């Protein structure tokens, strides 16, 4: 009976450990690699340039604020929503004025330019409790 009970608790502990690993549970950390940038053509054109919609998503359970992207000034022939993204210098942009980006709530913006721009993530501040 005692051996069966030990085996049961050992298996239960192993199962919980696996669940934590698979679901990025307790003690999991986030990083800039959890910020996903997806963009697509909207089908619209502005001044002869294709319009793109960009989604900045956080794939981690922990909110990330002060998300900074490399954007090289964010070239666009149409006005870009400055509450979603704005340049902080010639090279970098900040997302959502630095407010937290949470899982399931992407930040969206549109721009129009000759070609799609790259938006590599530079940094973020992680809030995991």
C-alpha positions as CSV (number, residue, x, y, z in Angstrom):
1,X,0.0,0.0,0.0
2,X,2.8,2.5,0.9
3,X,4.7,1.7,-2.3
4,X,1.5,2.2,-4.4
5,X,0.9,5.6,-2.7
6,X,4.5,6.7,-3.3
7,X,4.2,5.6,-7.0
8,X,0.9,7.6,-7.3
9,X,2.5,10.8,-5.9
10,X,5.6,10.4,-8.0
11,X,3.5,10.1,-11.1
12,X,1.3,13.0,-10.1
13,X,4.4,15.2,-9.5
14,X,5.8,14.2,-12.9
15,X,2.5,15.0,-14.6
16,X,2.4,18.5,-12.9
17,X,6.0,19.2,-13.9
18,X,5.2,18.3,-17.5
19,X,2.2,20.5,-17.6
20,X,4.2,23.4,-16.3
21,X,6.8,22.9,-19.0
22,X,4.3,22.4,-21.8
23,X,2.0,25.4,-20.8
24,X,4.8,27.7,-19.7
25,X,3.4,27.7,-16.3
26,X,4.8,28.7,-13.0
27,X,8.3,30.2,-13.2
28,X,8.2,30.6,-16.9
29,X,9.9,33.6,-18.3
30,X,9.0,35.7,-21.3
31,X,11.2,37.5,-23.7
32,X,11.3,39.5,-26.9
33,X,10.9,36.2,-28.8
34,X,7.3,36.1,-27.4
35,X,6.4,39.3,-29.3
36,X,5.1,38.3,-32.7
37,X,4.9,40.8,-35.6
38,X,2.5,39.8,-38.4
39,X,1.6,42.0,-41.3
40,X,-0.5,41.7,-44.4
41,X,-1.7,43.7,-47.3
42,X,-5.1,45.2,-46.7
43,X,-5.9,45.4,-50.4
44,X,-6.2,49.2,-50.3
45,X,-3.8,51.6,-51.9
46,X,-2.9,55.1,-50.7
47,X,-1.2,57.5,-53.2
48,X,-0.4,54.5,-55.4
49,X,1.3,52.6,-52.5
50,X,-0.1,49.3,-51.0
51,X,-1.5,49.6,-47.5
52,X,-0.3,47.1,-44.8
53,X,-1.9,46.1,-41.5
54,X,0.5,45.2,-38.7
55,X,-0.4,43.2,-35.6
56,X,2.0,43.3,-32.6
57,X,1.0,40.3,-30.3
58,X,2.4,39.0,-27.1
59,X,2.4,35.1,-27.1
60,X,3.3,34.9,-23.4
61,X,1.0,34.9,-20.4
62,X,3.0,37.8,-18.8
63,X,2.3,41.3,-20.1
64,X,5.1,43.1,-21.8
65,X,5.4,46.9,-21.7
66,X,7.8,49.4,-23.3
67,X,7.9,47.2,-26.4
68,X,10.4,48.8,-28.8
69,X,10.7,47.8,-32.5
70,X,13.3,48.7,-35.0
71,X,11.4,50.8,-37.6
72,X,13.8,53.3,-39.1
73,X,11.3,56.1,-38.8
74,X,8.3,54.1,-40.0
75,X,7.9,55.3,-43.6
76,X,4.3,55.8,-44.7
77,X,2.4,58.0,-47.1
78,X,-0.7,57.8,-44.8
79,X,-0.9,58.9,-41.2
80,X,0.0,56.1,-38.8
81,X,-2.0,55.8,-35.5
82,X,0.5,57.3,-33.0
83,X,-1.3,55.6,-30.1
84,X,-0.4,52.2,-31.6
85,X,3.2,53.0,-32.7
86,X,5.4,56.1,-32.8
87,X,9.0,56.8,-33.6
88,X,11.3,57.6,-30.6
89,X,14.3,58.3,-32.8
90,X,15.5,57.7,-36.4
91,X,15.8,53.9,-35.8
92,X,13.3,52.8,-33.1
93,X,9.6,52.9,-32.4
94,X,7.6,52.3,-29.3
95,X,4.4,50.3,-29.3
96,X,1.2,51.5,-27.6
97,X,3.0,54.4,-25.9
98,X,4.8,51.9,-23.7
99,X,1.6,50.4,-22.3
100,X,1.5,46.7,-21.7
101,X,0.8,44.4,-24.6
102,X,-1.1,41.4,-23.2
103,X,-1.8,37.9,-24.6
104,X,-4.9,37.9,-26.8
105,X,-5.0,41.7,-27.2
106,X,-2.7,42.7,-30.2
107,X,-1.8,46.2,-31.0
108,X,-2.8,47.1,-34.6
109,X,-1.7,49.8,-37.0
110,X,-1.7,50.5,-40.7
111,X,0.8,52.1,-43.0
112,X,1.2,52.5,-46.8
113,X,4.6,52.2,-48.5
114,X,6.2,50.7,-51.6
115,X,7.2,47.5,-49.8
116,X,6.5,45.9,-46.5
117,X,8.8,47.0,-43.7
118,X,10.5,44.8,-41.2
119,X,9.8,45.4,-37.5
120,X,12.3,43.4,-35.5
121,X,11.7,43.6,-31.7
122,X,14.5,45.4,-29.9
123,X,13.4,45.2,-26.2
124,X,10.5,45.0,-23.8
125,X,9.8,45.1,-20.1
126,X,8.3,41.9,-18.8
127,X,5.7,41.9,-15.9
128,X,5.4,38.4,-14.6
129,X,4.1,37.9,-11.1
